């Protein structure tokens, strides 16, 4: 093989390797953006007390039924909700999200802050993220 043919082969192999990498990066970025969108929408729903609508994100990975107590959740008003950390697994199928939530118990106007550690998982068939840890435990701050 002459010198120019070797350079051409090297160039072609390099080009193919470089061309494949951005496809995976775009896929990874889309996965991350989908997680960001899901957690941001969930954050807004919790912040404004739309607990019934937030239930659309809650789903156990094993398919078991989770029935949060919406009557209990309605006893609290969230005054501030901040996502303080997002940690994505290497395979982009699981995420741990940490949120700091400031809230008020409506019947006695006592303010509390809780750290809500959430586990999110990706369902490839539905192409969406689900929260397996349920609604924040507001009552836990009053025990």
C-alpha positions in Angstrom: 0.0 0.0 0.0 1.5 3.3 -1.0 1.9 6.2 1.3 -1.1 8.3 0.1 -3.4 5.3 0.3 -2.3 4.7 4.0 -3.0 8.4 4.7 -6.4 8.2 3.0 -7.3 5.0 4.9 -6.2 6.6 8.2 -8.2 9.7 7.4 -11.3 7.7 6.5 -11.2 5.6 9.7 -10.7 8.8 11.8 -13.6 10.4 10.0 -15.9 7.5 10.7 -15.0 7.3 14.4 -15.5 11.1 14.8 -18.8 10.9 12.8 -20.3 8.2 15.1 -19.4 10.0 18.4 -21.7 13.1 18.0 -24.7 10.8 17.4 -24.3 9.3 20.9 -23.6 12.8 22.4 -26.9 14.1 20.8 -28.7 11.1 22.2 -27.2 11.6 25.7 -28.0 15.3 25.6 -31.7 14.6 24.6 -31.9 12.1 27.5 -30.6 14.7 29.9 -32.8 17.4 28.5 -35.8 15.1 29.0 -34.9 14.6 32.6 -34.4 18.4 33.1 -37.9 19.0 31.6 -39.6 16.3 33.7 -38.0 17.5 37.0 -38.7 21.1 36.2 -42.4 20.5 35.4 -42.7 18.3 38.6 -41.0 21.1 40.6 -43.6 23.7 39.3 -46.5 21.4 40.0 -45.4 20.8 43.6 -44.5 24.4 44.1 -48.0 25.6 43.1 -49.8 22.8 45.0 -51.0 20.8 41.9 -50.3 17.5 43.7 -52.9 15.7 41.6 -51.2 16.6 38.4 -47.8 15.7 39.8 -49.0 12.2 40.2 -48.5 11.7 36.4 -44.7 11.5 37.1 -45.0 9.0 39.9 -44.6 5.3 38.9 -42.8 2.4 40.7 -40.2 0.7 38.6 -41.7 -2.7 39.4 -45.2 -1.6 38.3 -46.7 -1.7 41.8 -49.4 0.8 42.6 -48.5 3.9 44.7 -51.4 5.8 46.0 -50.2 9.1 47.7 -52.5 10.7 50.2 -53.6 13.9 48.3 -55.8 15.0 51.2 -52.7 15.0 53.5 -50.6 16.8 50.9 -53.3 19.5 50.6 -52.7 20.5 54.2 -49.4 22.1 53.2 -48.4 25.0 51.0 -45.0 25.1 49.3 -43.4 28.5 49.5 -40.1 27.6 47.8 -38.7 24.6 45.9 -35.1 24.5 44.7 -33.4 21.6 42.9 -30.0 21.5 44.6 -28.5 18.5 42.7 -29.0 16.2 39.8 -26.9 13.0 39.5 -27.3 10.9 36.5 -26.1 7.2 36.3 -23.5 6.3 33.7 -26.1 4.4 31.6 -28.5 7.4 31.8 -31.3 5.2 33.0 -31.5 6.4 36.6 -31.1 9.7 38.3 -31.0 11.0 41.9 -32.4 14.5 42.3 -32.1 16.4 45.5 -34.5 19.3 46.3 -34.9 21.7 49.1 -38.5 22.5 49.8 -39.8 25.2 52.1 -43.4 24.8 53.1 -46.1 25.8 55.6 -48.6 23.7 57.4 -51.8 25.5 56.7 -53.7 24.8 60.0 -51.0 26.3 62.3 -48.9 28.4 59.8 -45.7 26.7 61.0 -42.9 26.8 58.4 -40.5 23.9 57.8 -37.8 23.0 55.3 -37.2 19.5 54.0 -34.6 17.8 51.9 -36.4 15.6 49.3 -34.2 12.9 47.8 -35.8 11.6 44.6 -35.1 8.6 42.5 -36.0 9.0 38.8 -35.9 6.2 36.3 -36.2 6.2 32.5 -38.7 4.0 30.7 -37.4 3.4 27.2 -40.8 2.1 25.8 -42.6 5.2 26.9 -39.5 7.4 26.4 -40.1 9.3 29.6 -38.8 9.7 33.1 -40.7 8.5 36.2 -40.3 9.3 39.9 -40.3 6.2 42.1 -40.0 7.9 45.5 -43.4 9.6 45.5 -44.6 13.0 46.8 -42.5 14.9 49.4 -43.0 13.8 53.0 -44.4 17.1 54.3 -45.8 15.5 57.5 -42.4 14.1 58.4 -41.3 17.5 59.5 -44.0 17.6 62.1 -43.5 14.3 63.8 
